């Protein structure tokens, strides 16, 4: 189970929606996760994959959000924490 699935279940259960930006090498896995969740009945506007590179991720951080769930390197996590604060 990837980080996306671990964070998605609790978020959806409490009524949140998930905008998922998979890492550069996991784009197909991200789309497969979306397909499986949608086939299982999760509405398409509740789990939304956002495919792109680091600039896409940075643009997402500039939006008002209540929380960020991140799995990845310490270097990227440090950049996310700085950009989100």
C-alpha positions as CSV (number, residue, x, y, z in Angstrom):
1,X,0.0,0.0,0.0
2,X,1.4,3.3,-1.0
3,X,1.3,6.6,0.9
4,X,-1.6,7.8,-1.2
5,X,-3.8,4.9,-0.1
6,X,-2.8,5.3,3.5
7,X,-3.7,9.0,3.6
8,X,-6.8,8.8,1.3
9,X,-8.9,6.5,3.4
10,X,-9.0,8.6,6.6
11,X,-9.4,11.8,4.7
12,X,-12.4,10.5,2.7
13,X,-14.0,9.0,5.8
14,X,-14.1,12.4,7.5
15,X,-15.6,14.1,4.5
16,X,-12.5,15.6,2.9
17,X,-11.5,15.4,-0.7
18,X,-8.0,14.4,-1.9
19,X,-5.9,16.0,-4.6
20,X,-3.2,13.5,-5.2
21,X,0.1,14.4,-7.0
22,X,2.2,11.3,-7.4
23,X,5.9,11.5,-7.6
24,X,7.7,11.6,-11.0
25,X,8.2,7.9,-11.3
26,X,4.8,6.9,-9.9
27,X,2.5,8.7,-12.4
28,X,1.0,5.5,-13.7
29,X,0.5,4.2,-10.1
30,X,-1.4,7.4,-9.3
31,X,-3.7,7.0,-12.2
32,X,-4.2,3.3,-11.4
33,X,-5.1,4.3,-7.8
34,X,-7.6,6.8,-9.1
35,X,-9.2,4.2,-11.4
36,X,-9.5,1.6,-8.6
37,X,-11.0,4.1,-6.1
38,X,-13.4,5.4,-8.7
39,X,-14.4,1.8,-9.6
40,X,-15.0,1.1,-5.9
41,X,-17.5,4.0,-5.7
42,X,-15.3,6.9,-4.6
43,X,-16.7,9.9,-6.6
44,X,-14.3,11.4,-9.1
45,X,-14.4,14.8,-7.4
46,X,-13.3,13.3,-4.1
47,X,-10.1,11.7,-5.3
48,X,-8.5,13.8,-8.0
49,X,-5.1,12.9,-9.4
50,X,-2.9,15.9,-10.5
51,X,-0.2,14.7,-12.8
52,X,2.9,17.0,-13.2
53,X,6.4,17.7,-12.1
54,X,7.7,19.6,-9.1
55,X,6.4,22.9,-10.4
56,X,2.9,21.4,-10.3
57,X,3.4,20.3,-6.7
58,X,4.7,23.8,-5.8
59,X,1.6,25.4,-7.4
60,X,-0.6,23.1,-5.3
61,X,1.1,24.3,-2.1
62,X,0.2,27.9,-2.9
63,X,-3.5,27.0,-2.6
64,X,-5.4,27.3,0.7
65,X,-5.6,23.8,2.2
66,X,-6.2,22.4,5.7
67,X,-3.6,19.7,5.5
68,X,-0.8,18.1,3.5
69,X,0.1,14.4,3.6
70,X,3.5,13.8,2.1
71,X,5.6,10.7,1.5
72,X,9.0,11.2,0.1
73,X,12.5,12.4,0.6
74,X,13.6,14.6,3.5
75,X,14.9,17.3,1.0
76,X,11.5,17.5,-0.7
77,X,9.6,17.4,2.6
78,X,11.7,20.4,3.9
79,X,10.8,22.3,0.7
80,X,7.1,21.5,1.2
81,X,7.2,22.6,4.8
82,X,8.9,25.9,3.9
83,X,6.5,26.6,1.1
84,X,3.4,25.7,3.1
85,X,4.1,27.9,6.1
